[in-house]
Amino acid sequence: MEVKSYAKVNLFLHVLGKRGDGYHNIYTLFCAVELSDTITLSFADKTYIICDRADIPVDESNLIFKVDKILRNEYWLKQHFKIKLEKTIPTGAGLGGGSSNAAAYLQLVNKFAGMNLNLEEMHRILGKVGSDTCFFLYSQLALGEGRGEKITPLKIALKLWILIVNPKIFISTAKVYTNKKLILTERDLIPKISSFMSLDEIVNIMTNDLEPAVFDICPFTAKLCAVLKRTGALKAMVSGSGSSVFGVFRDRVERDAAYDAVRSLYPDCRIFKTASLDTN
């Protein structure tokens, strides 16, 4: 059994303040995009991961194994699997690749092993694994609150044409949140979201409180955002805690033209033509 494991960008990310557990409360607009990894399961004598990328951990530090451990300890999963992980989403890039893989694995095992877990149970499992993992139970736009684990799916019938540029630089999320340039937003200043928002209205609310900190840690990301704007992006910004940046374009033609321009300027970056996932 095979499934796509989709990436995300944050169309806005507001940091509201530090929590008692050391994390920060956030308010974010997640957007699932077509960029994806592929996960394939087959029965085996023991559970293990094989991956086509040498830089991806295949030991217990991988979030897939953290989900697997919960399923075995709390839900009595007995079957074992060979997990084939084909990676396209860059790591440490603000695109949620590891979290998406964990959610995709949970959904695969739920079907493949006939566990019949409901959505609430899967939320509980993924909430133990990471802050944004619960979002990946949905393939659409969704608001994230708390640490990012409280999810409200949205029905906004809008196609976003997106170009992602990854500079192949790992940025520590912890370092971003402790950087002196981190911005905090008052909750009453957060914009309202409507199901009937236009492209221009979405672009107008796009912002990321983590961006100044990311720019401080990695100035090259600021340069990439500026290049995306010069090549036609309606808005360009950092996704999550970086290091990827992305631009939103009015249509496929403008996005593809920007791809060619950015690729000629920065051939060493990883550049992805993608779009928001359809919510239908």
Backbone hydrogen bonds in HBPLUS format (Angstrom, degrees):
<---DONOR---> <-ACCEPTOR-->    atom                        ^
c    i                          cat <-CA-CA->   ^        H-A-AA   ^      H-
h    n   atom  resd res      DA  || num        DHA   H-A  angle D-A-AA Bond
n    s   type  num  typ     dist DA aas  dist angle  dist       angle   num
A0041-LEU N   A0001-MET O   2.79 MM  40  5.33 164.4  1.82 159.4 163.1     1
A0003-VAL N   A0039-ILE O   2.91 MM  36  5.50 150.9  1.99 153.0 162.6     2
A0039-ILE N   A0003-VAL O   2.98 MM  36  5.50 170.6  1.99 165.1 167.8     3
A0005-SER N   A0037-ASP O   2.87 MM  32  4.94 166.0  1.89 136.5 137.0     4
A0037-ASP N   A0005-SER O   2.83 MM  32  4.94 160.3  1.87 140.6 143.4     5
A0007-ALA N   A0035-LEU O   2.87 MM  28  5.65 156.0  1.92 165.7 161.1     6
A0033-VAL N   A0007-ALA O   3.03 MM  26  5.65 167.1  2.05 138.7 140.1     7
A0008-LYS N   A0095-LEU O   2.98 MM  87  5.09 151.1  2.07 133.0 140.5     8
A0009-VAL N   A0031-CYS O   2.98 MM  22  5.38 149.6  2.08 141.7 150.6     9
A0031-CYS N   A0009-VAL O   2.90 MM  22  5.38 141.4  2.05 165.4 169.9    10
A0011-LEU N   A0029-LEU O   2.79 MM  18  5.35 148.2  1.89 170.9 166.2    11
A0029-LEU N   A0012-PHE O   2.95 MM  17  5.29 156.9  2.01 142.9 146.3    12
A0013-LEU N   A0207-THR O   2.91 MM 194  6.39 141.7  2.06 142.5 153.8    13
A0209-ASP N   A0013-LEU O   2.84 MM 196  6.05 173.3  1.84 171.7 171.0    14
A0014-HIS N   A0027-TYR O   2.86 MM  13  5.12 168.2  1.88 145.6 149.5    15
A0027-TYR N   A0014-HIS O   2.85 MM  13  5.12 145.0  1.97 146.2 154.0    16
A0185-THR N   A0015-VAL O   2.81 MM 170  5.83 160.3  1.84 153.7 159.6    17
A0016-LEU N   A0025-ASN O   2.78 MM   9  5.37 160.4  1.82 149.5 154.6    18
A0025-ASN N   A0017-GLY O   2.85 MM   8  5.65 158.2  1.90 171.6 175.7    19
A0019-ARG N   A0023-TYR O   2.66 MM   4  5.39 173.0  1.67 162.3 159.7    20
A0022-GLY N   A0019-ARG O   3.26 MM   3  5.49 164.0  2.29 109.3 112.0    21
A0026-ILE N   A0146-GLY O   2.78 MM 120  5.71 157.9  1.83 159.5 164.5    22
A0028-THR N   A0144-GLY O   2.91 MM 116  5.06 160.0  1.95 146.2 152.2    23
A0144-GLY N   A0028-THR O   2.78 MM 116  5.06 156.2  1.83 146.2 150.8    24
A0030-PHE N   A0142-ALA O   2.78 MM 112  5.24 148.7  1.88 178.0 168.2    25
A0142-ALA N   A0030-PHE O   3.10 MM 112  5.24 155.8  2.17 137.1 140.3    26
A0277-LEU N   A0032-ALA O   2.95 MM 245  5.76 160.5  1.99 138.1 138.3    27
A0034-GLU N   A0275-ALA O   2.93 MM 241  5.72 146.7  2.04 158.2 168.9    28
A0038-THR N   A0086-GLU O   2.97 MM  48  5.09 157.3  2.02 143.1 150.2    29
A0086-GLU N   A0038-THR O   2.87 MM  48  5.09 177.5  1.87 161.8 162.6    30
A0040-THR N   A0084-LYS O   2.93 MM  44  5.02 155.8  1.99 141.9 149.6    31
A0084-LYS N   A0040-THR O   2.87 MM  44  5.02 172.0  1.88 156.9 157.2    32
A0042-SER N   A0082-LYS O   3.18 MM  40  5.33 140.1  2.35 141.7 151.3    33
A0082-LYS N   A0042-SER O   2.79 MM  40  5.33 164.5  1.81 161.4 166.8    34
A0044-ALA N   A0080-HIS O   2.99 MM  36  5.37 153.6  2.06 123.2 122.4    35
A0048-TYR N   A0081-PHE O   3.04 MM  33  6.63 147.9  2.14 158.7 166.5    36
A0083-ILE N   A0048-TYR O   2.82 MM  35  6.02 164.4  1.84 165.3 168.5    37
A0050-ILE N   A0083-ILE O   2.88 MM  33  6.22 160.7  1.92 159.0 160.8    38
A0085-LEU N   A0050-ILE O   2.85 MM  35  6.12 172.0  1.86 168.6 171.4    39
A0052-ASP N   A0085-LEU O   3.34 MM  33  6.88 148.7  2.45 162.2 167.3    40
A0056-ILE N   A0053-ARG O   3.33 MM   3  5.77 168.6  2.34 114.4 117.2    41
A0062-ASN N   A0059-ASP O   3.12 MM   3  5.96 168.0  2.14 124.2 127.8    42
A0065-PHE N   A0062-ASN O   2.96 MM   3  5.61 128.7  2.23 115.9 126.8    43
A0067-VAL N   A0063-LEU O   3.05 MM   4  6.39 154.1  2.12 150.8 155.9    44
A0068-ASP N   A0064-ILE O   2.95 MM   4  6.23 160.1  1.99 146.4 152.7    45
A0069-LYS N   A0065-PHE O   2.88 MM   4  6.02 153.3  1.95 144.7 150.6    46
A0070-ILE N   A0066-LYS O   3.27 MM   4  6.51 157.1  2.33 141.3 146.2    47
A0071-LEU N   A0067-VAL O   3.02 MM   4  6.32 161.5  2.05 155.1 160.3    48
A0072-ARG N   A0068-ASP O   3.01 MM   4  6.27 148.5  2.11 146.9 155.1    49
A0073-ASN N   A0069-LYS O   2.90 MM   4  6.04 158.6  1.94 151.0 157.0    50
A0074-GLU N   A0070-ILE O   2.82 MM   4  5.60 160.9  1.86 150.9 155.7    51
A0075-TYR N   A0071-LEU O   3.09 MM   4  4.84 137.2  2.28 111.5 122.0    52
A0077-LEU N   A0071-LEU O   3.04 MM   6  5.56 164.7  2.06 127.5 130.3    53
A0244-SER N   A0093-ALA O   2.97 MM 151  5.03 154.0  2.04 117.5 125.4    54
A0100-SER N   A0096-GLY O   2.84 MM   4  5.90 159.4  1.88 157.4 163.6    55
A0101-ASN N   A0097-GLY O   2.95 MM   4  6.18 156.0  2.01 148.2 154.6    56
A0102-ALA N   A0098-GLY O   3.09 MM   4  6.35 153.6  2.17 143.8 150.3    57
A0103-ALA N   A0099-SER O   3.06 MM   4  6.36 160.3  2.10 150.6 155.2    58
A0104-ALA N   A0100-SER O   2.86 MM   4  6.04 160.0  1.90 152.7 158.8    59
A0105-TYR N   A0101-ASN O   2.91 MM   4  6.05 156.5  1.96 147.0 153.3    60
A0106-LEU N   A0102-ALA O   3.06 MM   4  6.30 159.9  2.10 145.6 150.8    61
A0107-GLN N   A0103-ALA O   3.03 MM   4  6.28 162.7  2.06 150.2 154.2    62
A0108-LEU N   A0104-ALA O   2.89 MM   4  6.08 153.6  1.96 147.1 154.9    63
A0109-VAL N   A0105-TYR O   2.89 MM   4  6.09 172.2  1.90 160.1 161.0    64
A0110-ASN N   A0106-LEU O   2.95 MM   4  6.04 154.7  2.01 145.5 153.2    65
A0111-LYS N   A0107-GLN O   3.26 MM   4  6.48 147.6  2.37 139.1 145.5    66
A0111-LYS N   A0108-LEU O   3.14 MM   3  5.36 124.3  2.46  99.5 112.4    67
A0112-PHE N   A0108-LEU O   2.70 MM   4  5.82 175.6  1.70 163.2 164.2    68
A0113-ALA N   A0109-VAL O   2.85 MM   4  5.42 164.1  1.87 140.4 144.9    69
A0115-MET N   A0110-ASN O   3.01 MM   5  4.89 139.8  2.18 127.7 139.2    70
A0114-GLY N   A0111-LYS O   3.26 MM   3  5.05 152.0  2.34  95.3 103.6    71
A0122-MET N   A0118-ASN O   3.04 MM   4  6.37 158.4  2.09 154.6 161.1    72
A0123-HIS N   A0119-LEU O   2.91 MM   4  6.13 152.5  1.99 149.2 157.0    73
A0124-ARG N   A0120-GLU O   3.06 MM   4  6.33 155.7  2.12 143.9 150.0    74
A0125-ILE N   A0121-GLU O   3.06 MM   4  6.35 158.1  2.11 149.3 154.3    75
A0126-LEU N   A0122-MET O   3.00 MM   4  6.16 173.7  2.01 153.3 155.1    76
A0127-GLY N   A0123-HIS O   2.83 MM   4  5.90 148.9  1.92 149.7 158.5    77
A0128-LYS N   A0125-ILE O   3.15 MM   3  5.51 142.4  2.29 104.3 114.4    78
A0129-VAL N   A0126-LEU O   2.99 MM   3  5.01 140.4  2.15  99.3 111.2    79
A0130-GLY N   A0126-LEU O   3.18 MM   4  6.45 154.4  2.25 162.4 165.1    80
A0135-PHE N   A0132-ASP O   3.28 MM   3  5.79 137.6  2.47 109.2 118.7    81
A0136-PHE N   A0133-THR O   3.07 MM   3  5.71 141.0  2.23 115.1 123.9    82
A0137-LEU N   A0134-CYS O   3.10 MM   3  5.77 163.1  2.13 122.7 123.9    83
A0138-TYR N   A0135-PHE O   2.94 MM   3  5.83 161.0  1.98 127.7 131.7    84
A0154-LEU N   A0141-LEU O   2.92 MM  13  5.47 163.4  1.94 147.7 142.4    85
A0143-LEU N   A0152-THR O   2.93 MM   9  5.05 159.2  1.97 142.0 138.9    86
A0152-THR N   A0143-LEU O   2.91 MM   9  5.05 155.4  1.97 144.3 149.6    87
A0145-GLU N   A0150-LYS O   2.85 MM   5  4.97 149.0  1.94 137.0 147.2    88
A0148-GLY N   A0145-GLU O   2.85 MM   3  4.78 145.4  1.97 122.5 122.0    89
A0150-LYS N   A0145-GLU O   3.25 MM   5  4.97 166.6  2.26 141.9 138.0    90
A0158-LEU N   A0156-ILE O   2.84 MM   2  5.67 125.1  2.15 114.0  97.4    91
A0276-SER N   A0160-LEU O   2.95 MM 116  5.23 149.7  2.04 141.5 150.3    92
A0249-PHE N   A0161-TRP O   2.78 MM  88  5.29 165.0  1.80 160.9 165.5    93
A0162-ILE N   A0274-THR O   3.00 MM 112  5.26 154.7  2.06 131.9 136.1    94
A0274-THR N   A0162-ILE O   2.93 MM 112  5.26 164.8  1.95 170.4 165.4    95
A0163-LEU N   A0247-GLY O   3.01 MM  84  5.28 155.7  2.07 146.4 153.8    96
A0247-GLY N   A0163-LEU O   2.88 MM  84  5.28 151.4  1.96 144.6 153.9    97
A0164-ILE N   A0272-PHE O   2.99 MM 108  5.11 166.6  2.00 149.7 152.5    98
A0272-PHE N   A0164-ILE O   2.87 MM 108  5.11 161.7  1.90 149.4 155.0    99
A0165-VAL N   A0245-VAL O   2.84 MM  80  5.43 170.5  1.85 159.5 162.1   100
A0245-VAL N   A0165-VAL O   3.00 MM  80  5.43 164.7  2.03 152.9 156.1   101
A0166-ASN N   A0270-ARG O   2.73 MM 104  5.02 171.2  1.74 159.4 162.3   102
A0270-ARG N   A0166-ASN O   2.87 MM 104  5.02 163.3  1.90 159.0 156.3   103
A0176-VAL N   A0172-SER O   3.16 MM   4  6.50 147.5  2.27 145.6 154.5   104
A0176-VAL N   A0173-THR O   3.12 MM   3  5.10 120.1  2.50  94.1 109.0   105
A0177-TYR N   A0173-THR O   3.05 MM   4  6.38 162.3  2.08 156.6 159.9   106
A0178-THR N   A0174-ALA O   3.17 MM   4  6.34 129.1  2.45 138.2 150.8   107
A0179-ASN N   A0176-VAL O   3.20 MM   3  5.18 160.3  2.24 102.7 108.7   108
A0182-LEU N   A0179-ASN O   3.17 MM   3  5.71 164.7  2.19 121.4 122.1   109
A0183-ILE N   A0209-ASP O   3.38 MM  26  5.01 162.5  2.41 143.3 143.8   110
A0189-LEU N   A0186-GLU O   2.93 MM   3  5.53 162.8  1.96 121.2 126.8   111
A0190-ILE N   A0187-ARG O   3.15 MM   3  5.55 169.3  2.16 115.7 118.6   112
A0202-ILE N   A0198-SER O   2.99 MM   4  6.30 155.2  2.05 150.7 157.1   113
A0203-VAL N   A0199-LEU O   2.93 MM   4  6.20 165.9  1.95 155.9 159.7   114
A0204-ASN N   A0200-ASP O   2.98 MM   4  6.16 149.0  2.08 142.3 150.3   115
A0205-ILE N   A0202-ILE O   3.12 MM   3  5.52 145.0  2.25 107.8 117.2   116
A0206-MET N   A0203-VAL O   3.23 MM   3  5.26 162.3  2.27 105.0 110.3   117
A0211-GLU N   A0208-ASN O   3.05 MM   3  5.43 157.4  2.10 111.9 119.0   118
A0213-ALA N   A0210-LEU O   3.11 MM   3  5.49 119.5  2.50 107.9 122.3   119
A0214-VAL N   A0210-LEU O   2.98 MM   4  6.27 157.9  2.03 155.4 162.7   120
A0215-PHE N   A0211-GLU O   2.82 MM   4  6.05 166.6  1.84 163.9 166.8   121
A0216-ASP N   A0212-PRO O   2.99 MM   4  6.14 146.6  2.10 137.7 146.6   122
A0217-ILE N   A0213-ALA O   3.01 MM   4  6.29 152.5  2.08 147.8 154.5   123
A0218-CYS N   A0214-VAL O   2.76 MM   4  5.86 162.2  1.79 157.2 162.9   124
A0221-THR N   A0218-CYS O   3.01 MM   3  5.95 156.0  2.07 129.7 133.9   125
A0222-ALA N   A0219-PRO O   3.05 MM   3  5.40 129.6  2.31 105.8 118.0   126
A0223-LYS N   A0219-PRO O   3.35 MM   4  6.80 151.7  2.44 146.0 153.6   127
A0224-LEU N   A0220-PHE O   3.00 MM   4  6.34 151.3  2.08 148.2 155.9   128
A0225-CYS N   A0221-THR O   3.04 MM   4  6.32 155.3  2.10 146.0 152.0   129
A0226-ALA N   A0222-ALA O   3.08 MM   4  6.33 157.8  2.13 146.5 152.2   130
A0227-VAL N   A0223-LYS O   3.01 MM   4  6.28 150.7  2.09 145.1 153.1   131
A0228-LEU N   A0224-LEU O   2.98 MM   4  6.27 158.4  2.03 150.9 156.1   132
A0229-LYS N   A0225-CYS O   3.09 MM   4  6.38 155.8  2.15 148.4 154.5   133
A0230-ARG N   A0226-ALA O   3.01 MM   4  6.28 154.4  2.08 144.4 151.6   134
A0231-THR N   A0227-VAL O   2.99 MM   4  6.21 136.0  2.19 144.1 156.0   135
A0233-ALA N   A0228-LEU O   3.01 MM   5  5.59 162.1  2.05 149.8 146.3   136
A0232-GLY N   A0229-LYS O   3.18 MM   3  5.37 162.9  2.22 109.0 110.6   137
A0234-LEU N   A0248-VAL O   2.78 MM  14  5.74 150.9  1.87 164.5 172.6   138
A0248-VAL N   A0235-LYS O   2.99 MM  13  5.65 155.1  2.05 159.6 167.7   139
A0237-MET N   A0246-PHE O   3.00 MM   9  5.74 153.9  2.07 156.4 162.1   140
A0246-PHE N   A0237-MET O   2.88 MM   9  5.74 158.3  1.92 161.0 166.4   141
A0239-SER N   A0244-SER O   3.09 MM   5  5.94 170.2  2.10 148.1 148.1   142
A0242-GLY N   A0239-SER O   2.91 MM   3  5.49 160.9  1.95 140.9 145.0   143
A0255-ARG N   A0251-ASP O   3.15 MM   4  6.40 157.9  2.20 147.8 154.5   144
A0256-ASP N   A0252-ARG O   2.85 MM   4  6.04 163.6  1.88 155.7 159.7   145
A0257-ALA N   A0253-VAL O   3.00 MM   4  6.21 152.3  2.08 146.4 153.9   146
A0258-ALA N   A0254-GLU O   3.07 MM   4  6.25 153.4  2.15 142.1 149.0   147
A0259-TYR N   A0255-ARG O   2.93 MM   4  6.26 148.7  2.03 146.8 156.1   148
A0260-ASP N   A0256-ASP O   3.21 MM   4  6.52 159.4  2.26 146.4 149.4   149
A0261-ALA N   A0257-ALA O   3.14 MM   4  6.43 156.9  2.20 144.7 151.1   150
A0262-VAL N   A0258-ALA O   2.83 MM   4  6.02 171.4  1.84 162.0 163.3   151
A0263-ARG N   A0259-TYR O   2.90 MM   4  5.94 161.4  1.94 150.9 156.8   152
A0264-SER N   A0260-ASP O   3.14 MM   4  6.25 148.4  2.24 139.4 146.7   153
A0265-LEU N   A0261-ALA O   3.20 MM   4  6.48 143.5  2.34 141.0 150.5   154
A0265-LEU N   A0262-VAL O   3.14 MM   3  5.09 122.7  2.48  93.8 108.2   155
A0266-TYR N   A0262-VAL O   2.81 MM   4  5.93 164.4  1.83 159.9 163.9   156
A0269-CYS N   A0266-TYR O   3.15 MM   3  5.72 162.0  2.19 117.2 122.5   157
